[in-house]
Amino acid sequence: MKNLKTIAIALFVAAAGISVNAQTKKIDVKGSTIKWVGKKVTGEHSGTVNFKEGAVVFKGKKLAGGSFTVDMTSLTATDLTGEYQGKLNGHLKADDFFGTDKFPTSKLVFKTVNAKSADVYSVTADLTIKGITKPVSFDITVKGNTATTAFKVDRTKYDIKYGSGSFFDGLGDKTINDEFELAVALKF
């Protein structure tokens, strides 16, 4: 019986040590940024979208996980102003693109995190856009209370096919690239 108590106490202490070792840090949603670029045959558009919430998980000083929710209703073009900005923002929020009335948020959840060097990690994550979840992979650099990454997303995997030369013929100079680029800067 004494051995059983000793084993139980040892298991409890070990489990407590594991949970204390993992630290979750909420991101500063106002100080963190997501910039996007969408390209087409005749040029490109760029803009921002805001985080709703998010957190990174560390084990000791090493990145171990992360989960982020994006407010898709905040999606806006920054390369245009006035009427043209309003038209593009409206189209991007419509069902042709992100359907923000029906899908007001997107989500990114880290699935695997592997250290590549002292500050750089290789991440595979599940990205959910318009209720569709697909894996994405990228490298992320962590320094102090910041992290940065840049990666491309194939919008057609999330049923965003408007203007895609992969799905429609004869678009000519109206063709929009299937991939859009994201540059993310986190503060926590």
NUTOR-858840 format. One record per atom (N, C-alpha, C): x, y, z. Coordinates in steps of 0.05 Angstrom, whole numbers, plus 5000, padded with zeros to 4 digits. Layout:
# residues N
XYZ
...
***
This chain:
# residues 188
501649765000
500050005000
501750255000
503950245015
505750475017
507050524989
507750314975
508850344948
506850464929
504350384931
502250484914
501850784918
501950874944
501751164950
504151314939
506551204941
508951324930
508751354900
507851154887
507551164857
505451374850
503251384864
501151574858
502151864862
503651904884
504752174889
506752244867
508452054859
510452104838
509052174811
506952024804
505452084780
504152364781
503052434804
501752694807
503852914804
506152884817
508253084815
509253114786
509652884772
510552884744
508453024727
505852964731
503753084715
503653384720
503953464745
503953754752
506353894739
508653754739
511053874726
510653924697
509253744683
508753764655
506854004650
504754024665
502854244661
504054524668
505754534688
507054784695
509054864673
510254664660
512254714640
511054834615
508554774608
507254894584
506055164592
506655364576
505555634581
504155734557
501655824561
500055934540
500156234542
500756374520
500856664520
498856764499
496956924509
494957044491
496357254473
495457274448
496557484431
495257754437
496657964432
495558234433
494258274406
491558254406
490058274380
490358544366
490758754382
491059014370
493859054359
495858934371
498658964363
499558754343
497958544338
498658334319
497358404292
498658334270
497558414244
497558174224
495658184206
495558004183
495258184159
497258164141
497158314116
496758104093
495158174073
494657984051
495258124025
495957964005
496358053978
495057843959
493257943942
491957773922
492857883895
493757703877
494857793851
492957693829
493057853807
491557793783
493357863760
492457793736
494057833712
494858133709
493058313715
493558593710
494558743735
495258603757
496258743780
495658593805
495258733827
494758613853
493258803871
492158683892
490858843913
492058743940
492258923959
493258853985
491458974007
491758854031
490158954052
490758814078
488858834097
489158724123
486658574132
486958414152
484758284166
485658254195
483858274213
484558284242
484158024256
485757984277
485257754295
482957814313
481357604319
479257624339
480457534366
482057324365
483457214389
485557024380
487256954399
489356754393
491256724415
492756504414
494756444435
496956264423
499356294434
501556124428
502255964453
503255724449
503855544471
506855494471
508155514493
511055464496
511455244516
513355074511
514354884531
517254974537
517655094560
520155224566
520355464548
522455484533
522755704514
522155634486
521255384481
520755284454
517755304447
517255394423
514455404413
513355124411
510955084421
509754814421
507054804408
505655034405
503055034393
501955314389
499555324378
498255584374
495455534363
493755724368
490955724358
490056014355
488856074332
488156354325
485456364311
483956564318
481356614305
481556894292
480756904266
480957154251
478157254246
477757514249
475257654244
475057724215
473757554199
473657584170
471957834162
470257934180
468758164174
470458424174
472858404185
474758634185
476458644160
476058454142
477658444117
477358704101
479558834094
479459084079
481959114061
481459234039
483659304020
484959564030
487559574029
488959824037
490259964013
490159843990
491359963967
489360143951
486860143960
484760313948
483560483969
482060693960
480560863978
477860923965
476061023982
473461123972
471760903960
470460973938
468560803924
469760533916
472160543905
473460303895
474260113918
475060223940
475660063963
473059923973
470960083974
468359973983
467359753965
467659783939
466859573920
468459323924
471159353926
472759113930
472258973956
472059133978
471459014004
468858864003
466758983991
464158853989
464358583974
465858583951
466158343936
467758133951
469858213965
471458013980
469757894003
467958044014
466257944036
463757784026
463257804000
460957663988
461557373984
459457223976
459756933973
461756853952
462257023932
464256963911
466956913924
467557043946
470057013959
469656893987
469757054008
469856944035
467156914050
464957014038
462256974049
462157044079
462957284087
463257344115
460657364131
458357394117
455757384131
455357104143
455956904127
455556624136
458056514151
460356614144
462856524156
464456764167
463656874190
464957114200
467757074212
468556824216
471256774226
472656554210
475256564211
476956344201
478756264224
479856024222
481455924245
483955784235
486055814251
488655674245
489455544271
489955274270
490755124294
493254964287
495455014302
497954874298
497454574305
498454404288
498254114292
500953994299
503154074285
505853994292
507654234291
509554234309
511554454311
514254314315
516054374296
518754254298
520854474296
522754474314
524954674314
526754624290
527354834275
529254824253
531854944261
531755154278
534155284289
533255414315
535055574326
534455694352
531855854353
531256004332
528756174332
526756094311
527355904294
525655834272
524355554275
521755544270
520255294273
518755234247
518554984241
516854884219
514154804230
512054914219
509354864230
507554744208
506054544216
503854454200
501354514216
499354644203
496954734218
494554674201
492254664215
489654644201
488554934198
487955004173
486855264167
483955224159
482055354172
479255334166
478255604154
477355594129
476155834116
473555734104
471355884108
468755824097
467855544106
468555464131
467855204142
469354964131
471355014114
472954804102
475754804115
476654574124
479154554138
481154404121
483454524116
485654404100
488254454114
490254284111
492854334123
494454544108
496054694122
497954884111
500554844126
502854904113
505454884125
506955144121
508555224141
510055474139
512255464161
514155644158
516155694178
515355944194
515955944220
515356174237
517856234253
518456494255
520756584271
519756714297
520756624319
519956724346
522356854358
521957114366
524057264380
522757414403
523457354427
522257494450
519257454451
517857674451
514857654452
513657714425
515057644403
513957674376
514457424360
512857394340
513257174320
512357274293
513757194272
513057274245
513157034226
511357044206
511256844186
510056954160
510556824138
509356894113
508856634098
506456604086
505956364071
503656424051
503356234033
501256254012
498956064018
496556144010
494255974014
492855943986
492255703979
490755653954
487755673960
486655903952
483855963958
481855763947
482655633924
480755443912
480255193929
482055133948
481654913966
479454973986
478655223988
476555314007
474055413992
473755303967
471355363951
471155663944
473555783939
473556063930
474756053902
472956023882
473855973855
473456213836
472256433846
471656663829
474156753814
474056773788
476256873771
478656693769
478256443777
480556253776
480856123749
483256153737
483756033711
483855733713
484055623737
483955333741
481155213737
479155383739
476355293738
474755413715
475655643705
474155783684
475955843660
474855803636
476355863611
475656143602
477356263586
476856513573
476756753591
478056743614
478056973632
480057193623
482057113608
484057303598
485257463620
485257733617
486557903637
484857943662
482557803664
480957813688
481657573707
483557413699
484357183716
485657273742
484757153764
485857203790
487456953799
489857003810
491456773819
489956613840
490456353840
489256173860
490356223888
492856293890
494056323916
494056623924
493556663949
494056933961
496156913982
497557133987
499757134006
498957264032
499957144054
499557254080
502157314094
502357544107
504657614124
503557674152
504457514171
503257534198
505457614218
504757804235
506557894257
504957874283
505857704301
504557664326
506057804349
504557924367
505658024392
504157894415
505657804435
504357664458
505857724483
***
